[in-house]
């Protein structure tokens, strides 16, 4: 997962994943699913711990946590998900 800080202080979170079929994304904030957040990118507007679960037809994988603290800096993040 990667992150980019916008000029407005919001953080764009991006996940890169490969799988054996159509991928589904479930973004989470503080361990709880975010309603309607179902694409490879998510615009974080609040401080919190963000992660994403990527699901294909055979398996799922959860990213490491990106921490958005104060929204002054992009959250710490690393890695790409592979099935």
PASETOR-335642 format. One line per 4 residues: number of its first residue (from 1); their letters; for each residue x, y, z of N, C-alpha, C, O. Coordinates in steps of 0.05 Angstrom, whole numbers. Each point is the difference from the previous one (the first is absolute). Example, Ala and Ser with C-alpha at 12.3 -4.5 7.8 and 13.67 -1.06 7.14 Angstrom:
1) AS) 264 -114 156 -18 24 0 18 24 0 21 0 13; -28 21 -27 16 24 1 -15 22 14 10 22 4 .
// end
This chain:
1) XXXX) 17 -23 0 -17 23 0 18 24 0 21 1 13; -29 20 -28 15 25 -1 -19 22 8 -24 -3 2; 36 27 2 -17 23 8 12 25 -12 24 2 -5; -42 18 0 9 26 -10 -17 21 14 -24 -1 1 .
5) XXXX) 38 21 10 -13 22 14 -9 21 -20 16 10 -16; -41 -3 16 -10 21 -18 4 27 13 5 2 23; -8 19 -39 3 27 10 -21 8 21 5 18 16; -27 -32 -15 -21 6 19 4 -14 27 -16 4 18 .
9) XXXX) 36 -21 -16 5 -15 25 -13 -27 0 4 -15 19; -18 8 -40 -11 -27 -1 22 -19 -10 20 9 -12; -23 -34 17 20 -20 -8 -13 -20 -19 -21 -11 6; 33 8 -30 -10 -20 -18 16 -26 4 24 -1 -2 .
13) XXXX) -38 -20 10 12 -27 4 -4 -16 -25 -22 0 -12; 42 -14 3 -1 -16 -24 12 -28 5 21 -2 13; -35 -18 -22 10 -28 3 4 -11 -28 -15 4 -18; 37 -20 15 5 -14 -24 -1 -30 6 14 -10 17 .
17) XXXX) -32 -3 -31 -4 -29 6 -3 -15 -26 -10 10 -20; 18 -35 20 -3 -18 -23 -14 -26 11 6 -9 22; -24 -1 -38 -14 -24 8 -8 -17 -24 7 7 -23; -21 -28 28 -8 -18 -22 -28 5 -11 -12 -17 -12 .
21) XXXX) 2 40 17 -27 6 -9 -6 29 6 18 16 6; -43 -9 -6 -9 27 6 6 6 30 -7 -17 17; 20 39 -11 6 7 28 -21 17 12 -12 18 -14; 6 -22 39 -17 17 16 16 12 22 19 -12 11 .
25) XXXX) -26 37 -3 15 14 20 -19 8 23 -22 10 -5; 31 -13 29 -15 9 24 19 16 17 17 -11 15; -19 37 -16 17 18 16 -11 0 29 -24 -1 5; 43 3 14 -7 0 28 13 24 14 22 8 -7 .
29) XXXX) -36 3 26 11 21 18 -3 -10 28 -21 -7 9; 44 6 5 0 -10 27 -12 -28 3 -13 -6 19; 18 -11 -40 -9 -27 0 -29 -5 -7 -9 -23 0; -5 44 -8 -28 -3 -8 -4 8 -29 12 20 -9 .
33) XXXX) -28 -35 -6 -4 6 -29 -12 28 -3 -16 10 16; 25 4 -38 -10 26 -7 -21 -3 -21 5 -10 -22; -30 17 28 -22 -3 -18 5 14 -27 7 24 -1; -9 -38 -21 3 11 -26 29 1 -10 4 8 -23 .
37) XXXX) 15 -15 39 29 2 -8 7 -27 -12 9 -18 14; -11 16 -41 3 -26 -13 16 2 -26 -6 -15 -19; 26 32 18 17 1 -24 29 -1 9 6 -2 24; 13 3 -43 28 -2 7 11 25 12 23 0 10 .
41) XXXX) -39 22 -9 9 24 13 -21 9 20 -24 -6 -2; 33 21 22 -18 11 20 11 27 10 24 2 5; -42 18 -4 8 26 10 -6 2 30 -23 2 8; 44 -3 8 -3 1 29 -4 29 9 16 17 -7 .
45) XXXX) -37 -12 22 -7 27 8 2 3 30 -3 22 11; 9 -44 4 1 1 29 25 -14 10 12 -17 -14; -3 25 37 22 -13 13 -8 -29 7 -23 -4 9; 41 -15 -12 -7 -28 7 20 -19 -12 19 7 -13 .
49) XXXX) -24 -32 19 16 -22 -11 -15 -13 -23 -22 -10 4; 34 11 -28 -14 -9 -24 13 -26 -11 25 -2 1; -41 -16 -11 10 -24 -13 -21 -7 -21 -22 12 -2; 30 -31 -15 -19 -9 -21 2 -30 -2 22 -12 0 .
53) XXXX) -45 -1 -3 -2 -29 -5 -5 -3 -30 -20 12 -10; 37 -27 -4 -4 -5 -28 -9 -29 -3 12 -18 11; -34 14 -26 -12 -26 -2 -2 -7 -30 -9 16 -16; 17 -41 9 -6 -10 -26 -17 -26 4 -9 -5 22 .
57) XXXX) 5 -10 -43 -18 -23 2 11 -22 18 -15 -18 7; 41 18 -1 12 -22 15 10 7 27 2 -18 18; 5 43 -13 14 7 25 -5 30 6 -11 14 -16; 21 -6 40 0 28 7 26 6 14 13 -18 11 .
61) XXXX) -6 43 -11 25 9 13 -5 28 11 -13 16 -13; 24 -11 37 -3 27 12 27 14 0 21 -12 5; -22 37 -12 24 17 -2 11 5 28 -13 -5 20; 37 16 -19 10 11 25 -16 26 6 -14 10 -18 .
65) XXXX) 16 0 42 -15 23 8 15 26 -8 24 2 4; -39 17 -15 11 27 -5 -12 18 21 -25 1 3; 41 14 11 -9 17 22 -2 28 -10 20 12 -8; -45 0 9 -4 28 -7 -2 15 26 -21 -2 14 .
69) XXXX) 41 17 -7 1 13 26 3 30 -4 21 10 -9; -42 5 14 1 29 -3 -3 10 -28 -3 24 -5; 5 -42 -14 -3 5 -29 21 20 -10 -3 11 -22; 24 -6 38 21 18 -9 21 -15 -16 14 13 -17 .
73) XXXX) -11 -38 21 19 -17 -14 -15 -23 -13 -20 -9 11; 30 -2 -33 -13 -24 -11 4 -23 19 20 -1 15; -40 -18 -14 3 -22 19 23 -18 -8 8 -2 -24; 3 -12 44 21 -20 -5 -13 -23 -14 -21 -10 8 .
77) XXXX) 34 0 -29 -12 -23 -14 22 -14 -16 21 11 -5; -26 -36 -2 18 -14 -17 -13 -24 -12 -20 -10 10; 32 0 -32 -8 -26 -10 -22 0 -21 -15 20 -3; 14 -42 -11 -21 -6 -19 -11 -27 7 15 -17 10 .
81) XXX) -40 12 -15 -13 -25 6 1 -18 -25 -5 9 -22; 11 -34 26 0 -20 -21 -13 -25 10 4 -8 23; -20 -5 -40 -13 -25 7 16 -23 -12 -8 -23 4 .
// end
